[in-house]
């Protein structure tokens, strides 16, 4: 076993303290600050104090809500510096369903605690549902809800394909962007202030992944547009569900309109009953991988494939790069997950479909990136062939690896795993380059799963369009 570095030991201790705090319902900043002060990192505020709203200085109780880990650090620093100057006596941490976000907020508050001191710091109270145990219970309930839905809709005994990854797979199968192509492109050209900066110079021939970016920016302008898209997708067997902190999609492939799926996909085909695809975000906060375990326990006999497509940091490789991991290393745990069989992707799959880098190597999962300094990363790159960082706990990788090793997943289940380097546009969605990488991996995987049956030749796009849902589509000026 590889000896743990000082930074790894500190990161592990930090996680243990936050885990204990989540059980107690109260964060001890003195303990956390002691660890943070030992880390060789620059502890600078994310926001200057003159950017803080007056509300924070007047409030006696503050609620801190962070939705995503990438937002949590700035939100935590924001609130921490405000509290350092303000009169608040309590702060409630409500970070729905995100263990890694809680770690980021705890780091930011500890950094603030090391800054200018106030006479008395407030109580830091933590929502009881943020502990790893509570998140595991939430994931278990979500898995049972997915299984119950499949039973209710009569899909239980159909071939099931579990997709742990971004919503790109729904984009590729949805009719929405194909049917509204002209409308979306015209809207983007006329509303440059409402789209990401990466859409400011559109070419006459808009690629599919660029169309997906426009559609996301378009939908974010009005909640009713989201409802219209969901209604359109329901007509072709694509259903979206939200269960607490977890959202999932179910796609009945027998109902797809193959004339309006991603143009790069051939005609999808299969032998026997039509398959059903179940999508859960790979960024779902499930530190122990409970959701995968429970799904395999309840519907494992019908699972024909599992695809795990995560996000990784784009700093080293560039946005849109695709990583085909040979192993996954947990920075805090020191554990290395190796795969007992070859992955379901190969570099050759992407030579004709993707311009960005496609690399092999190890993925490094890091819950609190501040513990990983440049020297430590350079050593891991040299000695452990680390090529990319996954800024989260990596519970799904662990669960999938264990299922393969234990025999829960047999050779009959087609398993593929990978990661895409993802950056974010100012509008909050992945950048166009990132979406290009996600789309390339998604199209490659869907082709491999559903286009290898004899007789599945190239698809002929439909002439004309399906009738849109009642009320049509509305373009908001």
matplotlib code that plots the C-alpha trace (Angstrom):
import matplotlib.pyplot as plt

x = [0.0, 1.3, 2.3, 0.0, 1.5, 1.0, -1.5, -3.5, -3.5, -4.7, -7.5, -8.6, -8.7, -10.6, -13.2, -13.5, -14.1, -16.8, -18.4, -18.5, -19.9, -22.7, -23.7, -23.7, -25.4, -22.8, -19.5, -16.5, -14.4, -11.6, -10.8, -11.2, -9.1, -6.3, -6.1, -6.6, -3.7, -1.4, -2.0, 0.4, -2.3, -3.2, -6.2, -7.7, -11.3, -13.3, -15.2, -14.1, -15.9, -17.3, -19.2, -21.1, -24.8, -25.9, -28.5, -25.7, -24.5, -28.0, -29.2, -29.2, -29.6, -28.3, -29.3, -26.5, -27.8, -25.4, -26.7, -23.5, -20.0, -18.5, -20.8, -20.3, -16.8, -17.7, -21.0, -19.2, -16.5, -19.2, -21.1, -18.1, -16.6, -19.9, -20.3, -16.8, -18.0, -21.7, -23.9, -25.3, -25.5, -26.3, -25.8, -27.7, -25.9, -28.5, -26.7, -29.3, -27.9, -24.3, -21.6, -18.8, -20.5, -20.6, -16.9, -16.3, -18.4, -16.7, -13.3, -14.4, -15.8, -12.6, -10.6, -12.8, -12.2, -8.5, -9.0, -9.9, -11.4, -14.7, -15.4, -17.7, -18.3, -21.8, -23.0, -22.6, -25.6, -25.7, -28.8, -29.0, -29.6, -26.0, -24.2, -22.9, -25.2, -28.2, -27.1, -26.8, -30.3, -31.5, -29.8, -31.4, -34.8, -34.1, -33.1, -36.3, -38.3, -36.7, -37.5, -41.1, -41.6, -40.3, -42.8, -45.7, -45.1, -44.7, -41.0, -39.6, -38.9, -37.5, -33.8, -32.4, -29.5, -28.2, -26.6, -24.7, -23.8, -24.8, -28.1, -26.4, -27.8, -31.3, -30.3, -29.1, -32.5, -34.9, -36.7, -36.8, -33.6, -34.1, -37.7, -36.8, -33.5, -34.3, -36.1, -33.2, -30.5, -32.5, -33.1, -29.4, -28.4, -30.8, -30.2, -26.5, -26.8, -28.7, -26.4, -22.9, -20.0, -19.0, -22.1, -21.3, -20.0, -22.3, -21.4, -24.0, -24.0, -24.7, -23.3, -25.6, -23.6, -23.8, -27.6, -27.8, -26.0, -28.4, -31.4, -30.2, -29.7, -33.1, -34.9, -33.3, -35.0, -38.5, -39.7, -42.6, -40.1, -38.8, -42.3, -42.8, -39.7, -40.7, -44.1, -42.5, -40.2, -43.0, -44.6, -41.6, -41.2, -38.7, -39.8, -38.1, -38.6, -37.4, -37.2, -35.9, -32.4, -32.2, -33.5, -33.6, -34.8, -36.4, -36.3, -38.5, -36.5, -39.5, -41.3, -38.4, -38.9, -35.6, -36.1, -35.3, -32.5, -28.9, -27.8, -24.6, -26.5, -27.3, -30.7, -30.9, -32.1, -32.3, -33.4, -36.3, -38.2, -37.3, -34.7, -35.2, -32.5, -32.4, -30.2, -28.9, -26.4, -22.8, -22.4, -25.2, -23.9, -23.7, -20.3, -20.9, -22.3, -25.5, -27.7, -25.8, -25.7, -29.5, -30.4, -28.3, -30.0, -33.5, -33.3, -29.9, -31.2, -32.5, -29.5, -27.8, -25.3, -23.9, -22.3, -20.5, -19.5, -18.3, -16.9, -13.2, -11.3, -10.3, -7.2, -4.6, -6.3, -8.5, -12.3, -13.9, -11.0, -12.1, -10.4, -10.5, -9.5, -7.4, -7.7, -9.3, -7.3, -9.0, -6.8, -8.3, -8.6, -5.5, -7.5, -6.8, -9.6, -8.4, -10.8, -10.8, -11.8, -11.2, -13.4, -16.2, -14.5, -11.4, -9.4, -10.0, -13.8, -13.2, -10.7, -13.4, -15.8, -13.9, -11.1, -10.1, -7.7, -8.5, -6.2, -5.6, -4.4, -5.6, -8.4, -7.8, -10.9, -10.5, -13.3, -11.4, -8.9, -7.1, -5.3, -3.7, -0.7, 1.3, 4.2, 1.8, 0.0, 3.2, 4.3, 1.0, 1.2, 4.7, 4.4, 0.7, 0.0, -2.7, -4.0, -7.1, -8.8, -12.5, -13.4, -15.7, -15.8, -16.3, -18.8, -20.2, -16.7, -16.2, -19.6, -19.1, -15.6, -16.8, -19.8, -17.5, -15.0, -17.6, -19.4, -22.6, -21.9, -21.3, -19.6, -23.0, -23.3, -21.7, -19.8, -18.1, -16.6, -15.0, -14.8, -15.0, -13.1, -15.9, -15.8, -18.7, -20.0, -21.2, -24.8, -24.1, -24.2, -21.1, -19.2, -19.6, -16.2, -17.3, -20.6, -18.7, -16.8, -19.9, -21.7, -18.8, -18.7, -22.5, -22.9, -20.1, -21.6, -25.2, -23.9, -22.0, -25.0, -27.8, -26.4, -24.5, -27.5, -27.7, -29.9, -29.3, -28.0, -27.7, -30.8, -32.8, -33.9, -37.7, -39.1, -41.4, -42.0, -44.1, -47.1, -45.8, -47.7, -50.9, -50.2, -47.1, -43.8, -43.7, -40.7, -40.2, -38.9]
y = [0.0, 3.5, 5.6, 8.6, 12.1, 14.8, 16.5, 13.3, 12.8, 16.3, 16.0, 12.7, 14.3, 17.3, 14.9, 13.1, 16.3, 17.4, 14.0, 14.0, 17.6, 16.5, 13.8, 16.3, 19.0, 21.6, 22.7, 23.5, 26.1, 26.0, 22.4, 23.0, 26.1, 24.2, 21.9, 24.6, 26.7, 23.7, 23.4, 25.1, 27.1, 30.8, 31.6, 34.5, 35.6, 34.8, 38.1, 41.4, 42.8, 45.8, 43.3, 41.9, 42.9, 44.9, 42.3, 40.0, 42.7, 43.3, 39.7, 38.0, 34.6, 33.6, 30.7, 29.5, 27.4, 26.1, 23.9, 22.6, 21.9, 24.4, 27.1, 26.2, 27.6, 31.1, 31.1, 29.9, 32.5, 35.1, 34.3, 33.7, 37.1, 38.8, 37.0, 38.0, 41.6, 41.3, 40.6, 37.2, 34.8, 31.7, 30.4, 27.4, 25.3, 23.9, 22.3, 20.0, 16.5, 17.5, 16.1, 17.6, 21.0, 20.8, 20.1, 23.1, 25.4, 24.2, 25.0, 28.5, 29.2, 27.9, 30.2, 33.1, 32.2, 32.6, 36.1, 39.2, 38.1, 39.2, 39.1, 36.1, 33.8, 32.5, 28.9, 26.9, 24.5, 21.8, 20.2, 16.6, 15.3, 16.3, 13.4, 10.6, 8.2, 10.4, 10.8, 7.1, 6.6, 9.2, 7.3, 4.1, 5.6, 7.0, 3.6, 2.1, 4.9, 4.2, 0.5, 1.2, 3.5, 0.8, -1.6, 0.9, 1.6, -2.1, -1.6, -3.8, -6.9, -5.0, -4.9, -2.0, 0.3, 2.3, 5.6, 7.5, 10.7, 14.1, 15.0, 14.9, 11.5, 13.0, 15.8, 13.3, 11.4, 14.3, 15.8, 19.2, 20.8, 19.3, 20.5, 24.0, 24.4, 27.5, 29.1, 28.4, 29.7, 32.9, 33.4, 33.1, 35.5, 38.1, 37.7, 37.7, 39.1, 36.0, 33.3, 32.2, 34.1, 31.0, 31.5, 35.0, 34.0, 31.3, 29.7, 29.3, 25.5, 25.0, 21.7, 19.5, 20.2, 24.0, 23.6, 21.8, 24.8, 27.3, 25.2, 25.2, 29.0, 29.4, 27.3, 29.2, 32.4, 31.2, 28.2, 27.7, 26.9, 24.1, 22.7, 22.9, 20.9, 18.3, 18.0, 17.5, 14.8, 12.9, 12.3, 10.2, 8.2, 10.5, 11.2, 13.2, 12.7, 14.5, 12.7, 14.9, 15.8, 13.3, 13.6, 10.8, 10.2, 7.2, 6.7, 4.0, 3.5, 1.9, 5.3, 7.4, 9.2, 8.3, 10.9, 13.6, 12.2, 13.4, 13.4, 11.5, 8.5, 5.6, 4.0, 2.4, -1.2, -4.2, -7.8, -8.8, -6.4, -2.7, -1.5, 1.2, 3.7, 5.1, 8.2, 9.4, 12.2, 10.9, 14.0, 12.8, 13.1, 9.5, 9.1, 5.3, 4.4, 3.2, 4.1, 1.7, -1.0, -0.8, -0.6, -3.7, -5.5, -4.6, -4.7, -6.2, -9.3, -7.1, -4.7, -5.2, -2.3, 0.4, 3.6, 5.9, 9.2, 11.7, 15.2, 16.1, 19.3, 20.8, 22.7, 20.2, 18.7, 21.5, 21.6, 18.7, 16.3, 12.7, 10.5, 6.7, 5.8, 2.7, 3.3, 5.7, 7.0, 8.5, 11.3, 11.4, 7.6, 6.6, 3.8, 2.8, 1.2, -0.9, -2.3, -6.1, -5.8, -3.5, -0.4, -0.1, 2.8, 2.9, 5.8, 4.5, 5.1, 8.9, 9.4, 10.4, 12.1, 14.3, 16.9, 17.3, 15.1, 11.5, 10.2, 7.2, 7.2, 7.4, 9.7, 11.3, 12.0, 15.0, 16.3, 19.4, 20.4, 22.9, 20.0, 19.1, 21.3, 21.5, 19.3, 16.6, 16.6, 16.5, 13.4, 11.7, 12.4, 11.0, 8.0, 7.1, 8.2, 10.7, 12.5, 14.3, 15.3, 14.6, 17.2, 15.0, 11.8, 9.3, 7.0, 5.6, 4.6, 2.7, 1.0, 0.0, -1.4, -3.4, -4.8, -6.0, -7.5, -9.3, -10.9, -8.9, -7.6, -10.5, -10.5, -10.3, -6.7, -4.3, -1.8, 1.5, 4.3, 7.6, 11.2, 14.5, 17.7, 20.2, 24.0, 26.3, 29.3, 32.4, 31.3, 28.3, 25.5, 23.5, 25.4, 24.5, 22.7, 20.7, 19.7, 18.6, 16.1, 14.9, 14.5, 12.6, 10.1, 9.8, 9.2, 6.7, 4.8, 4.8, 3.6, 0.8, -0.3, 0.0, 0.1, -3.2, -5.4, -6.8, -4.6, -1.4, 0.8, 4.6, 6.4, 8.6, 11.8, 12.4, 14.9, 17.3, 17.4, 15.7, 17.7, 19.6, 19.3, 21.2, 24.9, 24.5, 26.1, 29.7, 32.0, 34.6, 37.8]
z = [0.0, -1.0, 2.0, 2.5, 2.2, 4.8, 2.6, 2.2, 5.9, 6.5, 3.9, 5.5, 9.0, 7.6, 6.1, 9.4, 11.4, 8.9, 9.0, 12.8, 12.7, 10.3, 12.8, 15.7, 13.7, 14.5, 12.9, 15.0, 13.2, 15.7, 14.8, 11.1, 11.1, 12.8, 9.8, 7.2, 8.6, 8.2, 4.5, 2.1, 0.2, -0.2, 1.9, 0.0, 0.1, -3.0, -2.8, -1.6, 1.4, -0.6, -2.7, 0.3, 0.5, 3.5, 4.4, 5.7, 8.1, 9.5, 9.9, 13.2, 11.6, 8.1, 6.0, 3.6, 0.7, -2.0, -4.8, -6.5, -5.2, -7.7, -6.2, -2.6, -2.1, -3.3, -1.3, 1.8, 1.6, 0.8, 3.9, 6.0, 5.5, 6.0, 9.3, 10.3, 10.4, 11.1, 14.1, 13.2, 16.0, 13.9, 10.4, 9.1, 6.4, 4.0, 1.1, -0.5, -1.1, -1.6, 0.7, -1.4, -1.3, 2.5, 2.5, 0.3, 2.5, 5.6, 4.0, 3.1, 6.6, 8.2, 5.9, 6.9, 10.6, 10.1, 8.7, 10.7, 14.0, 15.4, 19.1, 18.9, 16.0, 15.4, 15.8, 12.6, 12.5, 9.9, 8.3, 9.6, 6.1, 5.0, 6.7, 4.5, 6.2, 5.5, 1.9, 1.6, 2.9, 0.4, -2.5, -1.3, -1.3, -4.8, -6.1, -4.8, -6.4, -9.8, -9.4, -8.4, -11.4, -13.8, -12.2, -12.4, -16.1, -17.0, -17.9, -15.1, -17.3, -20.3, -21.1, -18.9, -19.6, -16.7, -17.7, -15.0, -16.7, -17.9, -19.6, -23.0, -23.6, -23.4, -25.7, -28.3, -28.2, -27.8, -30.8, -29.2, -30.7, -34.1, -34.4, -33.2, -34.9, -36.9, -33.9, -31.5, -33.9, -34.6, -30.9, -30.1, -32.8, -31.5, -27.8, -27.3, -23.8, -22.7, -24.1, -23.0, -24.5, -26.3, -28.5, -29.6, -33.1, -34.6, -37.9, -40.6, -40.1, -36.4, -35.1, -32.9, -29.6, -30.2, -30.7, -27.3, -25.7, -27.3, -26.1, -22.5, -22.5, -24.2, -21.6, -18.7, -19.8, -18.8, -16.7, -19.1, -21.9, -19.7, -19.3, -23.1, -23.7, -21.1, -22.8, -26.2, -24.8, -23.1, -26.5, -27.5, -24.3, -22.5, -18.9, -16.3, -12.5, -9.4, -6.1, -3.4, -4.2, -6.9, -10.5, -13.0, -16.6, -18.1, -21.9, -23.6, -26.8, -28.5, -28.6, -30.0, -33.2, -34.9, -37.6, -35.1, -32.9, -33.1, -36.8, -36.0, -34.7, -37.0, -36.8, -33.3, -33.3, -31.1, -30.9, -28.7, -26.3, -26.7, -24.2, -21.5, -20.6, -17.1, -16.6, -13.2, -13.0, -12.3, -10.1, -7.8, -4.2, -3.1, -1.3, -0.7, -4.1, -2.5, -5.5, -7.8, -5.2, -4.6, -8.3, -9.0, -6.1, -7.3, -11.1, -11.7, -13.5, -16.3, -16.6, -20.0, -19.8, -17.5, -18.7, -16.3, -17.7, -15.1, -15.2, -14.6, -14.2, -17.6, -16.4, -17.6, -20.7, -22.0, -22.1, -24.0, -23.6, -23.0, -20.4, -20.5, -17.0, -16.3, -12.6, -10.1, -7.1, -4.0, -2.8, 0.7, 1.2, -0.6, -2.2, -5.8, -7.9, -10.8, -13.4, -13.9, -17.5, -20.4, -20.6, -23.1, -24.9, -26.9, -28.3, -31.8, -31.3, -31.3, -34.1, -36.7, -34.3, -31.9, -32.3, -28.7, -26.8, -25.9, -23.2, -21.0, -17.4, -13.8, -12.5, -9.1, -7.0, -4.6, -2.4, -1.2, -4.0, -1.7, 0.0, -3.3, -4.0, -7.2, -6.0, -4.8, -8.1, -10.1, -8.1, -8.7, -12.4, -12.6, -10.3, -10.7, -14.2, -13.0, -16.1, -14.7, -11.4, -10.5, -7.9, -5.9, -3.9, -6.7, -5.0, -8.3, -9.5, -6.2, -6.4, -10.0, -9.4, -6.4, -8.3, -11.0, -8.6, -6.5, -9.5, -9.0, -12.5, -14.8, -18.2, -19.8, -18.7, -21.1, -18.9, -20.1, -18.1, -18.9, -18.0, -19.9, -19.0, -18.3, -17.9, -17.4, -19.4, -17.6, -18.1, -15.9, -18.5, -19.7, -22.4, -26.0, -26.0, -23.0, -24.6, -27.7, -25.6, -23.8, -27.2, -28.8, -25.9, -25.8, -29.6, -29.5, -26.7, -28.0, -31.4, -29.8, -27.7, -30.3, -33.8, -33.9, -34.9, -38.4, -40.6, -38.7, -41.5, -41.6, -40.6, -43.1, -41.4, -41.6, -44.1, -42.2, -38.5, -35.9, -34.6, -31.5, -28.1, -27.7, -27.7, -29.9, -28.9, -27.7, -28.5, -25.8, -27.1]

ax = plt.figure().add_subplot(projection="3d")
ax.plot(x, y, z, "-o")
ax.set_aspect("equal")
plt.show()
